[in-house]
């Protein structure tokens, strides 16, 4: 199921929205737990009233649960999903309401929790709740055997060799669920009728067919790890040969591993070039600013030097003008009066 949640206020507006039977064929209040009231409006009003004793403004957490369009979830399935979500979020045991909407044969559900812990009278913090809901959603898809949407698949249902640098870095931080690997192989097997089609379908997911050491079909991922196809697909080796032909048409494990390693190396070199180019783009404004600052400093120094030179010339001229000239100036030099005046000016 796709899980989308948010912290919010507005108890009356939310209750009106969830009980809206104009836009839905059927509205069912599946569960009200932990409230005194036995209806949704009363329950959410209780949550609002309790929150007034705290500083919390967004005192509710609202979650929508949407199964794939071609699958109908049971009431128990929605309850199980709500239980998983509240444990992942840290809302275990909090008062909640579960409402099911049905329109044109499709079902989805909404769950609303009170965030206020009445024992401590403070709101429960929900750090990284989007990431936690994403993990729960992926587990629900895998547990039910539903095809993973691109947004939940570890590699986004893409070949890692076609990743951008950001996608590659993100993929390195992810651990792939074995159930997801099995699902990828089974989907490729189901929609392929020839060896070439099967090989192409697997490569779209980042897996490469090879001939195993015992003349069987195997596949390698971009890390060079080997996967035994009959076990992943759930078919016998004979069934694979009947559909795909002889594995002798394929390269050996060593040859495929070397090919994949070469592609990965080329990809990494490309990422290195991208990183260097990005570094140059990021640092160029700093280099330009440094050059501009250097030019400004040189201009300021030149103006300062010119100002000092002009001041020195003006002061020298002023001093010279204060000295006596002619016979009186000669008399001052002979008697030492001129030297005394110059020393006094320096002091």
Phi and psi in degrees as a GROMACS rama.xvg file:
@    title "Ramachandran Plot"
@    xaxis  label "Phi"
@    yaxis  label "Psi"
@TYPE xy
-83.1627  123.519  UNK-2
-111.156  124.876  UNK-3
-129.336  120.734  UNK-4
-128.715  163.468  UNK-5
-159.983  151.418  UNK-6
-86.2358  139.111  UNK-7
-157.865  167.643  UNK-8
-115.746  -158.345  UNK-9
75.1393  62.724  UNK-10
-61.6721  -48.3047  UNK-11
-64.7303  -43.3535  UNK-12
-64.4285  -40.5157  UNK-13
-66.4022  -42.1753  UNK-14
-62.2124  -41.8424  UNK-15
-60.8455  -43.3054  UNK-16
-64.1866  -44.5849  UNK-17
-71.9104  -26.8614  UNK-18
-95.0179  10.2802  UNK-19
-69.2208  111.479  UNK-20
-100.739  7.5704  UNK-21
-81.5757  -37.8626  UNK-22
-94.5606  -1.10361  UNK-23
-129.315  144.485  UNK-24
-69.2037  -39.0752  UNK-25
-140.742  139.96  UNK-26
-126.299  122.717  UNK-27
-124.437  123.792  UNK-28
-83.2901  100.055  UNK-29
-76.6899  -35.9403  UNK-30
-155.175  137.352  UNK-31
-128.906  116.006  UNK-32
-127.262  133.072  UNK-33
84.6131  4.36327  UNK-34
-110.884  155.341  UNK-35
-74.2932  -41.8316  UNK-36
-67.8768  152.956  UNK-37
-110.55  15.6668  UNK-38
-133.657  161.027  UNK-39
-66.6494  -44.4883  UNK-40
-59.7305  -43.6052  UNK-41
-66.4038  -39.3028  UNK-42
-63.7808  -47.3428  UNK-43
-70.5975  -28.6891  UNK-44
-65.4315  -37.4033  UNK-45
-60.4669  -45.5436  UNK-46
-59.6803  -41.2111  UNK-47
-65.6191  -42.7188  UNK-48
-62.6457  -42.2792  UNK-49
-64.9099  -36.6759  UNK-50
-66.748  -22.0226  UNK-51
-66.3366  -16.9429  UNK-52
-84.1374  0.78511  UNK-53
-124.16  179.765  UNK-54
-93.7631  1.24479  UNK-55
-72.2146  129.652  UNK-56
-94.5636  -44.7963  UNK-57
-94.9207  83.087  UNK-58
-88.5593  -0.580589  UNK-59
-121.336  154.711  UNK-60
-120.827  120.471  UNK-61
-107.669  133.235  UNK-62
-132.456  132.829  UNK-63
-105.91  141.082  UNK-64
-122.184  115.456  UNK-65
-122.826  109.617  UNK-66
-73.7893  166.694  UNK-67
-56.0874  152.009  UNK-68
-62.9064  -25.8672  UNK-69
-99.0013  16.05  UNK-70
-130.934  143.622  UNK-71
-110.642  117.973  UNK-72
-84.3772  145.485  UNK-73
-82.6484  167.321  UNK-74
-61.3484  -41.1101  UNK-75
-65.4481  -33.2956  UNK-76
-62.4984  -39.676  UNK-77
-67.5482  -40.6935  UNK-78
-62.5455  -44.4405  UNK-79
-61.133  -42.0076  UNK-80
-64.8028  -40.0808  UNK-81
-63.6534  -40.4169  UNK-82
-62.2801  -43.6185  UNK-83
-63.6763  -43.6345  UNK-84
-63.4576  -43.2316  UNK-85
-69.5353  -31.1445  UNK-86
-69.0173  -40.9013  UNK-87
-66.7954  -32.8213  UNK-88
-85.6332  -13.8114  UNK-89
84.2866  24.5678  UNK-90
-106.638  18.3529  UNK-91
-55.5325  127.998  UNK-92
82.8823  -4.47124  UNK-93
-71.3636  148.984  UNK-94
-55.8605  138.113  UNK-95
-150.871  163.641  UNK-96
-134.353  139.538  UNK-97
-120.237  124.53  UNK-98
-125.232  135.794  UNK-99
-108.999  131.905  UNK-100
-109.728  138.455  UNK-101
-132.246  128.861  UNK-102
-146.005  126.029  UNK-103
52.8685  42.3522  UNK-104
81.5869  -3.51087  UNK-105
-103.722  143.519  UNK-106
-118.697  141.135  UNK-107
-144.94  167.302  UNK-108
-132.579  159.773  UNK-109
-129.171  139.672  UNK-110
-125.782  135.1  UNK-111
-125.238  125.527  UNK-112
-110.795  149.889  UNK-113
-84.17  132.13  UNK-114
-86.7318  -7.85673  UNK-115
-84.317  120.525  UNK-116
-82.4054  109.001  UNK-117
-70.599  -22.0231  UNK-118
-70.8884  -37.7693  UNK-119
-104.972  -9.02948  UNK-120
51.8272  52.2035  UNK-121
-150.766  159.969  UNK-122
-77.7204  143.805  UNK-123
-78.0755  125.625  UNK-124
-73.3976  144.122  UNK-125
-126.249  69.9136  UNK-126
-70.8652  140.315  UNK-127
53.956  37.4  UNK-128
-66.1856  -28.5221  UNK-129
-65.909  -42.7821  UNK-130
-65.2073  -38.9391  UNK-131
-66.9311  -40.6901  UNK-132
-66.5391  -34.3858  UNK-133
-63.5092  -41.1497  UNK-134
-65.2436  -41.7791  UNK-135
-63.7023  -42.3786  UNK-136
-61.2511  -43.1569  UNK-137
-62.2365  -42.7476  UNK-138
-62.086  -39.5233  UNK-139
-64.2836  -42.1365  UNK-140
-61.7966  -45.5291  UNK-141
-68.8725  -39.4306  UNK-142
-64.1649  -36.4592  UNK-143
-86.7152  -6.49494  UNK-144
74.7406  20.9788  UNK-145
-82.3206  142.51  UNK-146
-59.9987  132.272  UNK-147
-71.9223  129.691  UNK-148
-69.537  160.533  UNK-149
-56.18  -36.2209  UNK-150
-68.1867  -17.5004  UNK-151
-107.779  -20.7439  UNK-152
-66.2654  143.966  UNK-153
-58.1354  -41.4708  UNK-154
-102.792  11.9143  UNK-155
64.7618  26.9607  UNK-156
57.2149  36.1564  UNK-157
-124.741  158.202  UNK-158
-75.0492  123.925  UNK-159
-56.5968  -24.3328  UNK-160
-70.8544  -12.1219  UNK-161
-103.338  10.6433  UNK-162
-71.3778  153.866  UNK-163
-81.5754  171.763  UNK-164
-59.9411  -42.71  UNK-165
-63.6929  -40.8127  UNK-166
-66.9303  -38.2411  UNK-167
-63.5701  -44.7696  UNK-168
-63.778  -38.476  UNK-169
-67.1803  -41.7693  UNK-170
-63.2235  -34.0278  UNK-171
-64.0123  -25.6526  UNK-172
-87.7019  -4.06493  UNK-173
-104.023  140.649  UNK-174
-99.5123  130.96  UNK-175
-88.8482  129.498  UNK-176
-69.1323  130.333  UNK-177
-54.8819  -31.2528  UNK-178
-65.8445  -32.7533  UNK-179
-69.4374  -39.4692  UNK-180
-62.0798  -45.9628  UNK-181
-61.3125  -40.9196  UNK-182
-63.8021  -39.5884  UNK-183
-61.7905  -43.2674  UNK-184
-67.8813  -41.1081  UNK-185
-67.3595  -37.552  UNK-186
-64.61  -43.6013  UNK-187
-63.2756  -39.1139  UNK-188
-65.4331  -41.965  UNK-189
-67.1754  -37.8766  UNK-190
-97.2302  14.0943  UNK-191
-121.192  143.198  UNK-192
-123.095  -2.5022  UNK-193
-136.355  165.899  UNK-194
-62.0255  -41.6628  UNK-195
-64.0849  -44.231  UNK-196
-63.9061  -40.2309  UNK-197
-65.5707  -42.3292  UNK-198
-62.8659  -43.615  UNK-199
-64.7143  -40.6701  UNK-200
-63.3489  -38.9676  UNK-201
-70.4276  -39.2302  UNK-202
-64.4502  -30.1777  UNK-203
-60.6239  -28.1571  UNK-204
-95.0086  -4.86097  UNK-205
95.7503  23.8216  UNK-206
-123.47  147.737  UNK-207
-129.829  125.157  UNK-208
-70.9374  147.312  UNK-209
-152.569  165.972  UNK-210
-93.2288  122.203  UNK-211
-71.3474  168.464  UNK-212
-63.4097  -25.7755  UNK-213
-103.031  28.9918  UNK-214
63.9627  27.6962  UNK-215
-108.991  174.98  UNK-216
-86.9213  129.676  UNK-217
-135.065  172.621  UNK-218
-140.514  152.599  UNK-219
-120.872  147.331  UNK-220
-97.9845  -176.217  UNK-221
-68.7772  -14.7709  UNK-222
-88.3628  -4.29616  UNK-223
87.0139  4.71261  UNK-224
-73.7411  143.63  UNK-225
-101.923  137.727  UNK-226
-122.58  132.778  UNK-227
-87.7557  115.516  UNK-228
-63.5111  -47.4101  UNK-229
-54.4002  -36.7816  UNK-230
-70.3209  -40.1244  UNK-231
-74.064  -38.0207  UNK-232
-81.6814  -26.0078  UNK-233
84.0243  25.4878  UNK-234
-125.519  157.148  UNK-235
-75.6357  159.314  UNK-236
-60.0734  -34.9663  UNK-237
-64.1437  -38.7681  UNK-238
-63.6005  -38.6988  UNK-239
-64.3715  -43.1448  UNK-240
-65.9583  -38.379  UNK-241
-63.0875  -35.4843  UNK-242
-88.1607  -37.3148  UNK-243
-103.839  -17.9436  UNK-244
93.0238  -161.887  UNK-245
-80.0864  139.123  UNK-246
-69.3824  -8.91377  UNK-247
-64.6051  -15.2884  UNK-248
-70.7413  -15.5746  UNK-249
-98.6705  161.331  UNK-250
-75.1354  162.516  UNK-251
-71.7146  166.992  UNK-252
-60.2666  -43.0404  UNK-253
-62.7101  -42.5563  UNK-254
-66.6016  -43.5798  UNK-255
-66.0272  -40.3907  UNK-256
-61.1048  -40.2943  UNK-257
-66.7241  -39.6958  UNK-258
-63.2816  -45.5116  UNK-259
-64.9618  -41.0831  UNK-260
-61.5849  -39.4258  UNK-261
-64.2655  -41.7361  UNK-262
-65.6846  -40.4199  UNK-263
-64.2799  -41.7001  UNK-264
-60.837  -45.3711  UNK-265
-61.1374  -40.1189  UNK-266
-64.219  -43.5996  UNK-267
-65.2901  -39.1681  UNK-268
-62.574  -38.301  UNK-269
-62.7436  -41.157  UNK-270
-64.5933  -37.4741  UNK-271
-62.5419  -43.9197  UNK-272
-62.5318  -41.0503  UNK-273
-62.2665  -41.5318  UNK-274
-65.0381  -42.1849  UNK-275
-63.5322  -42.9759  UNK-276
-62.9204  -41.4106  UNK-277
-64.1934  -39.4814  UNK-278
-62.2341  -41.7458  UNK-279
-64.0911  -42.2645  UNK-280
-64.1082  -39.1172  UNK-281
-71.4674  -35.1688  UNK-282
-86.9922  -18.5565  UNK-283
-59.0535  -43.6269  UNK-284
-59.1541  -35.6486  UNK-285
-67.656  -40.7207  UNK-286
-65.9493  -40.4107  UNK-287
-63.2736  -42.7253  UNK-288
-64.203  -38.6483  UNK-289
-64.1628  -43.228  UNK-290
-64.728  -40.6606  UNK-291
-64.6939  -40.9056  UNK-292
-64.6241  -39.9568  UNK-293
-62.7576  -42.493  UNK-294
-63.9938  -40.4681  UNK-295
-63.3505  -41.2678  UNK-296
-63.3318  -40.6851  UNK-297
-64.3728  -40.492  UNK-298
-64.8872  -41.9788  UNK-299
-63.7829  -41.2439  UNK-300
-63.9206  -40.3458  UNK-301
-65.643  -42.4705  UNK-302
-63.9037  -39.0517  UNK-303
-64.0885  -43.0181  UNK-304
-64.8624  -42.7523  UNK-305
-63.8982  -39.6314  UNK-306
-64.4569  -41.3866  UNK-307
-65.8254  -39.8037  UNK-308
-63.7392  -43.0922  UNK-309
-63.5321  -41.4245  UNK-310
-64.3417  -41.888  UNK-311
-62.5607  -42.9488  UNK-312
-64.7182  -40.9578  UNK-313
-65.7719  -43.1504  UNK-314
-67.2258  -38.4562  UNK-315
-63.0205  -42.7046  UNK-316
-63.3582  -41.3101  UNK-317
-63.2679  -40.6811  UNK-318
-65.511  -41.9895  UNK-319
-62.8625  -35.8195  UNK-320
-70.325  -24.2691  UNK-321
-78.6887  -16.3589  UNK-322
-79.1791  141.696  UNK-323
-69.1905  151.869  UNK-324
-120.736  172.421  UNK-325
69.3528  -144.686  UNK-326
-65.1324  -35.9647  UNK-327
-66.9248  -37.4454  UNK-328
-66.3294  -39.4001  UNK-329
-64.1516  -40.2027  UNK-330
-63.4561  -39.2202  UNK-331
-63.4678  -39.0123  UNK-332
-69.6607  -37.9881  UNK-333
-69.1878  -37.1231  UNK-334
-85.3711  -9.07308  UNK-335
87.0229  1.82018  UNK-336
-65.9483  -35.3694  UNK-337
-61.8585  -43.3658  UNK-338
-65.0769  -38.439  UNK-339
-62.765  -41.9538  UNK-340
-62.4283  -41.7085  UNK-341
-65.5828  -39.8171  UNK-342
-65.9894  -38.044  UNK-343
-64.2567  -38.1724  UNK-344
-66.3028  -37.976  UNK-345
-67.1597  -36.1499  UNK-346
